[in-house]
Amino acid sequence: MIRFLKYMKGYLRVRVWGFSPERFMNLCSNKGILLWDIVREGDVYYMNITLKGFWEIRPIAKKTGTRVAILERYGLPFFLPGLLKRKMFVLGLVLAVAFWMLSSLFIWDIHLSGNYQITGDVFQNFLKENQVRIGMRRDDLDIQELEKQIRRQFPQITWASARLDGTKLLIDIKENDAPMSTEEQKNTPGTDLVAEYDGRVVSIIVRSGVPKVAIGDTVEKGTVLVEGKVPVYNEDATVREYSYVDADADIMLEHASTFTASLPFDHIEKKYTGREKSSHYIKLGERSWAMPEDRPFLVYDSVIRESRPLMLEKLSVPVFWGTVTYREYQNMEYKYTEEEARAHLNQKLMDFLAELEEKGVQIIEKNVRIEKGSEAWALTGEFLVQEPVGKSAETERIEVGETGTDG
């Protein structure tokens, strides 16, 4: 606080030398003239003195035979005159303060939290319908009415709160997270599990339905593996009726699989020439303005760098400026070497195997060949795999009267 008061009143850094500098300092102390940060270098003293005190030391300096020279000036009394001479700086400062104060009257950011079932796009459309948007005046927003409209528009919202934090509108909601009640299907049409390809059954675990195959059976594509038609028997082992369920089971089928990939001998690569051009733009919300210009190069790609001042970021004002750098390149034709071709094809194979692994497919055997053809490199892979199988299909419904007895 004391340092701030010294700055507001102004002070000087002075050099004192002559017949009796020590007596000079003692007399200043007796007169109530404040001196601080005193440093001695030989017969010379350096110290700070208030601006008011400096005008009172002339008789003391004359009486003690000392001389005083000003080295530096500090404080507001010296800062303002120099500042006023820099008219453009003062104008910019005034405009910045005015912009800051004006921007604080509007809403520049809307943040929604707590939404899981309601998407951001749906909520944004709701806000537009209720005239709540970025750039509106804070005074035009009725917080209580907005909260009522949120609860009225979205029945799944059990609690809603909206508040203003500076230039941000913060909306917190809580959705009904109770499980949705669903009626159990009493009369399901029933579904079977059928094979999607040929193979041999290596494991089967049935949770619902009637298994129609066993471990070791060889099946063809379309074969019913687990049937959703469950017979209900009479005491004499005749079928009284059928109960229809959705078949559910874990079935692993062993079968052959193939993978092929090719790579042309020639390919096109970008070669940058080193020539670049840049242009600038200003963006406000979704709109942007840039200087019109001709196409910089025949072929090029672009790199966009976008930023905004820290002051506008703190205010959440959506004003950005950016730079677009255009880089010229030429399309050059190259030929793959055998090593490069094998590396590219092996990468394609690894991607294929990674997809199989994500599906739960186990690879038992594999045979991969890479050959050079007339126009391209070719990869051929033959695999023996164990893969989960079981595609749902509607169960064929049978009336008991049509079959008589069915054991």
Helices and strands as residue ranges (DSSP letters): H 2-9, E 11-18, H 21-30, E 35-41, E 44-50, H 51-54, H 58-64, E 66-74, H 76-85, H 87-103, E 109-113, H 120-129, G 138-140, H 143-153, E 157-165, E 168-175, E 191-194, E 199-208, E 210-211, E 218-219, E 224-227, E 229-233, E 239-244, E 248-264, E 266-284, E 287-290, E 300-307, H 310-315, E 319-335, H 338-358, E 362-372, E 376-389, E 391-394, H 400-403
